[in-house]
Amino acid sequence: MTGWRIIFMGTPDFACPTLRKLIEQGENLVAVVTQPDKPKGRGQHLMPPPVKELALEHDIPLLQPLKVREPVFVEIIRELRPDVIVVVAFGQILPKSLLDIPPHGCINVHASLLPRYRGAAPLNWCIINGESETGVTTMLMDPGLDTGPMLLTLSTPLDENEDVASLHDRMAEMGANLLVETLNRLKAGTVTPQQQNSAETCYAAMLKKEDGSIDWCKDARSIHNQVRGMSVWPVAYTCISGQVLKIFRTRIGDGTGQPGTILKASKGEMEVACFSGSLFILELQLAGKKRLDTRSFLTGFQILEGTSLG
C-alpha cells in the first residue's frame, strides 16, 4: 500500500481488474472517474460502465464527466488533491491541465509492449499481425497518444491460436499486477522513466466493421490471424449464397484449391481454400441465426463442396 491519494480513471471490463487490485491493496481511492452511462440493446436502456458498477459496490466516490477537459471538471480533480491518477482504458484524451495536477503524474496501463501498438486497439492488431509476443506497459502520460515515458513492462508469449477474448482477460490481470508494482516502486524511488523510441512504433487504429471482411486470396495464416483478432468485434465475415457468414474460430489446414472454394463440408468439418493453404472453420454464424460449431451448423445448413465464399 502506497498511502497516496489515488484517482482511478477507467471504463470497460479491461479496467476492472486494476481497480479491484487497488481496492484489495487498501489504497486510498479518493474518486473513480468513468464515462457516462450509454444506451444499449434493442430498448436502448442506459447501462452503466463496468467500472461504475465496481466503484458503487465499494462505495467509492464516482464522477462521470461528459468531457474531462471542461474547466469545471479539472477544478474538481484539483480540489481532490490526488498524489497520482491511474488511467486504464478510460476512453477520453486527458488535457495537459489535468495531467499536471498530481505530483507523481498520471500513470497509464497500456496493453502492448510500447512503443509498438500505440492507439486504441493494441490487443487486436498484435494478433492480426501475427505477433508471437505481447505484453503490458505502464507509462507516465503526456499530451500525446501513448507517447509518454515508460515505467515498467511485462511480456507474455502469444499462442498462434489464442483469440482476442482470451488475450483480453490475461492482459487485464497482467496490467493490474504491473500497476501495483509500478506504484510501489515509484513510492520507493526504484523505477526510472524511459523515453520511447518513436521510430519503433506502429499505430493500432480503432477497428472498423469493414476490417472484418475476409479476402480469401490471402494466405491461410493471415486469415486465421484476422479471425482471432476480430473474434469479439467486428468478427471476420464472408458471404455464402448471398448471406453474411460470420466466422469466430478457425484452424489452419494444408488443402489446395481456388481461393474461397469449399473443399470439404461433411462429417462435421468445413474446409475452405485460401491463396496458400486452407482453413477449417470451427465456429460460425449465419445472419439471423445462432452461433454454432461447424458440426451443428452443417446439420441444419447443406453446403455443397465446390461452393464459393465471398
N, C-alpha and C positions, 0 to 999 in steps of 0.2 A: 504494500500500500504506500502510495507516494505522499498522501496528505495534501496534495494540491487540490485547488478548486478547479473542477473539470466541467466543461460544457461539451456534450456529445451531440454531433450533428450527423444524422443518417436517416434513411427512409425505407429501403426494401429489406427482404429477408436476409440478404447478404450482410447487412449491418448488424443484425440482431446478436450473433454470437459475440461480437466485440462489446456491445453494450452489456450483454449478460455477464461477460467476463469481468467487466469493470464493477458491476454490481456485486458479483461474488467476491471480488478482491476488497470490497468495503471502501472503494474510492468515494471521494466527496463529490458526487454528481449534483451540481447546483442547478442544472437545467438540461433538458433534452430538446433539441430543435429538429423538426421533421417537416416534410411537405404537407400542404393542406389535404384533407380528405378528398378523394376523387370518385366520380360516379363510375360504377362498373356493372356489368351484366345487362341482361335484357331490360330490367326495370330501371337501370341507371341510378341505383341507390348509392348514396355516398358511403364509401368504405374507408376505414382508417388505414394508414400505412402500418405495416408490421411493427415498426419501431415505436409508433404511438401506443399500440396495444401493450407492448412490453414496458414502456415507461409508466403508463397508467397502472399496470399491475403492481408496480413497485412504488407508487405514489411519488414519482419524480416530477417536479415542475415541468410543464410542457409548453413549448412555443411552436406555432405553425404559421410563420410569416408567408405571405404571398410572394414577396421578394425580399431577400436578405440585404439587398443594397439600399433599401429605404432608410433614410437617416433616423427615423423613429426607432426602427428595429436595432440599428447599430448602437444607438444610445442605450437601449435596454440591455444589450450584451455588455456594454461598457460598465453599466451600473452593477452588473453581477460580479464584476472583478475576477474573471477566470484567470487562473495561472496558465492554463493550456486549453486549447479547443481540439477535440478529436473529431475527425471527419471521415466517415466511411459511406461511400455511395450516397451522398446527400441529394444530388440532383440539381444543384444550382452552383454557379461560379461565385466564389466569395470575393467581395471587393477588397481593395487594399485597406480601406478604413476599418474593416472587420479583422483582416489578417494582422493588423498592427496592434490589436488590443492586448492579447495575452503575452506576458513577458517571456514565456517559454515557447511561443509560437503556436501555429495551427498544424497539427500532425495528421496527415492523411494516410490511410491504409489503401494501397493500390494493388489490384490483382494482376500484377505482372512483375517481371524482373526488369525494372526500369534500367536504362532509358528506353527499352523496347516496349512497344504496345502502349504508348500513351493514348489516352482517349476513352471513349465511352464503352467499348466492347472488347476489352482485352481477353477475357475468357474465351469468347467465340473465335476471335481471329487467330489466337495461338493454336487452336485445334484445326481451324480451316487451313492454316498454312503448314500444318503437319509438323509442328514443333515436337521434339522429344523431351523437352524440359520446360517447366514454367515455375512460377513462384509468386511470392508477395513481397512488396517493398513498403516500408514506412518512410515518409519524406516530410520535410518541412515545406509547407505550402508557400508559394509566391503567386503573383497575379497571373502567371502563365498557366497553360493547360498541362498539368502533371510535369512541370519543369523544375520544381524546387529541389534543393539539396537532399540527397538520400541519407537515411539514418541507418536502417538495418534491412537485410534481405534474407529470405528463406526460400530455398528452391526445393522442387519435387519432380521426380520423373513423371512423364505423361505417357500413359499406355496408349498404344495405337488404336485401341477400341473404346477408350473412355469417351463419354459424351459430355456435353457442357453442363448437364444437370448434375452429374456425379462430381465433376470438377468444381462446380459452384459450391457445393456443400463442403468439399475438402478445403478449398481455398478460404472459405468464410471462417472455418475453425483455425486454419493456419494464421490468418490475418489477426484474429483475436489474440492468439498467443504471442504473436510477434509484437503487437501493440503494447501489451502489458510489459514485455521485456524492454521495449523501447522506452516507455515511461520510467521504468525502474532505473535504466542505465542513464537516462537524461538526468534524473534526480541525483544519481551518484557521480555524474560527470564523466562517465566512461564510454561515451559514444561521440564520435566526431562526424559532423555532416560532411558529405562528399558531393561535389558538384557533378551533375550529369554531363555526359558527353553526347551532345545533341546529334553528332554525326552517326551515332549508333541506333538512333530511334527509328521506329516505323509507327504509323498512326493507325490506331484501332477505331475506325469510324463506326458510328452507330449503324446497325443493320437496317436494311430496307426490305420490304416484303419481296421485291423482285430479286433480291440476293438469293432467295431460296430456289429459283428456277434451275433445274438440272440440265446441263449440256452434256448429252451422252457421248459427244465427240471428245470429251476429256478422258484421261486415264482413270482406271478404276479407283486407285488410291485417292486421287484428288476429289472424286465424287464422294467416296467414303468419308473423307475428312469434312466435306461440306455437310453431309448428313449429320455427322457427330456434332459439328459446331453450331448447327441450327436446330437441334432436336427439340428445343423449348420454343423458340421463335426465331425466324418466321416459319420454320420447318421446311426442309427441302421438298420440292414437289415436281411432278411431271404430269403428263396427260395420257389418258388411255381412253380410246373411243370417245373423245370429246369431253371427258370428265377429268376433273383435277384429282390427282392421286398424290397424297402426302406420304412421305417415306421417313420413318423415325429411326430405324436401325438397319444396318447392312453388314455384310461380311464379304471380303474380297475373294474372288474366285479366279480361275485361270482359263475360263472359256473364251472362245473367239467367235466373232460374227460382226455383222453390220451394226454400228453403234446404235443403241436404243432398241435393238431387237430382243424379244423374249426368247431365250434359248431353252428354257425349261419352265413348266408351270404344272407340275404334278408331284404326287407323293409329298405334299406339304412344303415343296420348295419352289422358289421363283427366282430364276437367274436371268440377268439382263447383260447383254454385251455392251462393252464400252470401247473407246478408241483402242485401248490396250487393256487386256484382262476383262474381267466381268465382275458383276456384283450380285450376290444373293440378297434379296430383300427379305428381312426378318420380321419387320413390323410396319404396318401401313394403314392408311385410312382413305377410303373413297369419299368424295364430297357428300356431306349429308348423312354419312354412315358412322358407325363406331370404329374406334381404333382397334385393330386386331393383329394377332400374329398371323404369319403367312398361311399356316395350315388352316386356321379358321376362315381366313379370307377366301381361300380357294374353294372351300366347301360351298360358299354361297355365291361366288362370282366366277364364272367359267372364263378362262383365258386360253386362247389357242397359241401354241408355240409358233413363232414367226410374226406375232403381233408386234407392231412398232409403238414405242412410247415417245412422247414429246410432241 
